[in-house]
Structures are given as C-alpha cells and as structure tokens.
Amino acid sequence: MPPRLNHRKSTRGCRRCKARKVKCSETRPKCQHCDRHNLPCEYAPLEPRMYTYRDDSSNRSTSTASTTTALLSSPTSTSTSLSIPSTSLYTNNLQPPHLTPLNTTSLRLLHLYITSTSHTMGTAQIPSVREMWELSVPEMAFEYQPLLSTLLAVAAAHRARLVPSEAEELRRVQGGFIAQAVGGHRAETAKLAVSSSSGAGGRAGGVTETLCMNAILISLYTLACRMDGGGVGEYEPPNLWLNMARGVRTVVSMVYFRLVEERARIAPLLVAKPVVHRKDVEVQDGGPKGSSGVEGALRFLVDMFPGSEEGGEEVMGIYAQCVGYLEGLLMAVRMGESEYDIRKRFSSFPSMVPGEFLGLVSERRPRALVILAYLFALVKGAEGVWWLRGIPEMEVRGIDSILPEEWRGVMEWPVGVVMGVVDVNESVL
C-alpha cells in the first residue's frame, strides 16, 4: 500500500514547479523553490470556468444551465433570484435562507471579493484586519442587505479593472447594485436623523457596525469609480467622494468607543494604526510624530495671494488646518510609512479636516483645489491597489486644467510628482 501523503496536492503551482513535478508553496510573487534558487517564478493566469448542470429530473421542462453558463448572462438585471433544481436535497434537507438567493453573477462577484478584493482593502496587511475584510464583512453583508449590495458593487468594479473586455457590462451590473446600496443606506441614516430628537444617545444607539462598514465601502466605491468618467468633458472635483468619506466619520464617531470596547467585528480596522476616526484625534495628527523637516513646508499654500480669499480669517483658518494635515501626510511619506498606512491617511482627509472645506472645493475656490491637488500627489507612491491606481494623476491634472493662470506656478510640484519627474522628497518650493 503506497504511503499516505501528508499534504494537499498543489493545483495552482508555478510553471517551473509543475514542470519539475514538485509541490509548489504557491506563494506570490515567488514560491519558495524559485526564491531559494533565485529563479524567475511565473504563474499561469487564472481563467474563469463555466459549468453546466445535467437535467436529471423528468418533471422539469426547463434547464438550469442558462443561469450558470456565463458570468454575466443578464448584465442589465439586478435581480438576486436563482433557479434551484427541485431535488429532494433542496426541498427536504435545507431550510430556505432569510435573504433572496443570489444569482450566478452575484455568487461569482462574492467569490471574487472573498478571494481577491478583500485583500486590497485598507490596512489589510494586518492579519486581524485582513480576516475582517475576508470573513467578517461577507458575514455582516448577509445580515444587512445594503452592505451586501455595496460589497457586490465593489467586487464588480474590481472585476471591471481585471477584465477590461467585460467593463461595459459590469458597469451596468455595479450601477444596479450601488443604487440598491445607497437607497438602503439613506433609509437607515434617515432613521438616525429622526431618532436624534430623543437625544444623542438614542441616535448613536441606531448606529451598527454594519452601517459603519457600509459607509466605509460606499466611500471607497465612489473614489474607485472616478476613473470610469476620467477624461470625459471638463474636469469635476471629487465632491461625491469627499462627502461620502466625511460621512464615514459622522457615523463611526458616534459609536467608536462602544465598538472597540465590545470588540465588534470591525474593531480591528478602527484600532489599526494610524488611528484616524476617534473624536479626540486632532487634524494635526495626520502624520507620525517626530521631526523630519516638513513643519511649515506647505504653509505657503495658505500665505500666498493674501487678501484674495472671500471669508477672511475664518476661511484662512480652515485652509491652515487642511495644510496641517497635508504636512503630517508629507512627513509620513518621507519617513517611509507603508502604502497601507499612507492610503489610510489619504482616505481619512475628508473626515479629519473641517467640513467647510468641502464646500470650498464645490465652489471651485482655487486655493481649495490646489490643496486637494497636493493631497492626491502625496498618495501617488501608494497607488498600488486597483481602486486608487491612476487616480492621483487624473485628479492633479484635472485640477491643473481648471485653475486660473496665476495659480499654475504652485502646481508644478504636484504635477511633477504624479508624472514621475519630481521626487516627493524634493523640496516643494
């Protein structure tokens, strides 16, 4: 009798290990064998498989194969129904789920999210946070329909980046999902507004971890979809993303300490450094503590063209706080913080600066737009994820295209950074 193998068979190994018929560790970008021998490691691209099911029932007049033979059999449909074979397995042994069964498109997108998309989310380099994105978030999604719709919309947007040939069809799919998600989210937040009449405690009591997670994912989705309309018509500032990202702090700050104390499922993300959503975190904490020669490095963004801003000292104070956050982010970049941390600081900018700044951006105030351009330039080196890739360059160049001529000189640094001709460590002026 042959000896029993004490390991699972490798089915997705690299091409070299398969050719040598040895077990591959399947680690990426290099497996252990190729890394040890200092050889190039190449994996075969993963291709979606299509399955059909044999109709074994003589009583059925239609086949279920039509629901499983393609990823997007009905791109324009947002229905979540699935035809289930009427066998004893389904009718006698399994109880129907409390949610409407997902169709094939939704199941494929859910699989993509769990196996791939979840690994690209914020601070996913920390094991506990990665486990939250990979396991806890799908679990919460089946408890809260708007979150499930948002998760599927995010996965569809990711799939559109991975497979450009399907992008047009997937945009229609994700459009249906995000419409459902936003509609449900607005209904829940409206309930909070009504309950606020009973006091702050009553309002906070309606904020759940699923509501907080839905706000976080919707914010990410609105940023990722900036690329879908890039280069079409005159540039429009990212007002939707700014407002949705600020909404994250609105809901999270109500229940931050409760979620942490109760060890809620999203607590690993909330406590992961850098901490950015606590009520007692000041805007100057945009970067790590310490001296790196950046204090006051961007102050010129506030001081230039004195007296040209409507609103006087109050508005200039808003700009000063925004520039303070940017200097903290600049410090983090120059001190070599991880890309995950830089992305978290970047994504938290709308939440951490005064809310009035968002109104100044929507009014297209030149100083506000320039500050926004510097924000996107500082995240250029951390755009190694699908939902941010290409956005810094698009935003900076778009802002540069609508600024008055007298402001173009101050845009040389951010434009140079996103174009790759200026190093972020070089002096700004």
Secondary structure, DSSP 8 states (H G I E B T S, - for coil): -----SS---SS--HHHHHHT------SSS-HHHHHTT-------------------TT-SS-SGGGTS-TTSSTT----------SHIIIII----SS----HHHHHHHHHHHHTGGGGSTTTTSHHHHHIIIIIHHHHHTT-HHHHHHHHHHHHHHHHHH-GGGHHHHHHHHHHHHHHHHHHHHHHHHHHHHHGGG-HHHHHHT--HHHHHHHHHHHHHHHHGGGGGTTSSS----HHHHHHHHHHHHHHHHHHHHHHHTT-TTHHHHHSSS----TT--GGGGS-SS--S-TTTTTHHHHSSTT-STTHHHHHHHHHHHHHHHHHHHHHHHTT--HHHHHHHHHTHHHHS-THHHHHHHTT-HHHHHHHHHHHHHTGGG--STTTTTHHHHHHHHHHHHS-GGGSGGGHHHHHHHHTSS-TTS---
